[in-house]
Amino acid sequence: MENKVLYHGSNTSGIKIFKPSAHKAVGGKEVVFATDNELYALAMIHGTGDQLAVSFSINSQTGEKEMYVDELEKGKLDLLNAPGFIYTVEENYFQKSPEELEGEHVSFTNVPVLSERKIENIKDELKSKGVYLIPYEKVPRSMQERGKSTGNPEKEHAPDRFK
């Protein structure tokens, strides 16, 4: 039986082993992240939640799951106008994120890379696959349309954010 794979996105080429590192999304624990969604892995190369936020919503009319990249600081969608690398890793090194981060799996050990694929332009790839890239000035309305609140961010932001 073939092992299932997960994906990890990076802006660095040539990685052979992912080593756990501390991450704020899991309370500073040392982890390696991976996901079963290749586009999510690609978007998360820059989607830290500080400059760009990556999320999913269910379209109320079609019932389909849609992916969004929200620009949280003006001009940061331009970070995606760059190459990126999608790595495949074996799922058996991972467990579902204990923090229940959507679509995220974590490993607390070194994870060997199975393969690497270069994406010439992250932004073009995401757009071509139907991912919604929401510019800064349109984020509040888009979030409202998706039923998400802009009023209570996890992290304090600049007072003029989205104005």
WOLIN-V174782 format. One line per field, one symbol per residue. ss: DSSP state (h for helix, s for strand, l for the rest). phi: phi as a letter, one per 40 degrees, with the letter a starting at -180 (. if undefined). psi: psi as a letter, one per 20 degrees, with the letter a starting at -180 (. if undefined). Layout:
# WOLIN-V174782
ss->???
phi->???
psi->???
This chain:
# WOLIN-V174782
ss->llllssssssllllllssllsslhhhlllssssssllhhhhhhllllllllsssssssllllllsssssssllllhhhhhlllssssssshhhlsslllllllsssslllsssssssssllhhhhhhhlllssslhhhhhhhhhhllllllllllllllllll
phi->.cccbbbbcacbcgcbacbdbcaccbggccabcaacbcccccccdbccgcbbbbabaccccbgccbbbbcccbdgcccdccacabbbbbccccbbddccfcdgcbbbbbcbcccabbcbcadccccccbgccbbcdcbcdccccccgbcbcbccbcbddcdgb
psi->ppqqqrqpqqjpqjphpppqqpphikkjqorpqrqjohhggghihimiighppprqqpphhijqpqpqopoippiihihimrqrppqqqphiirrqphjlppjpqqqjrqoqpgrppppgogggggghjjppooqgiigggggghjkqqihmqhpprqhjpk.
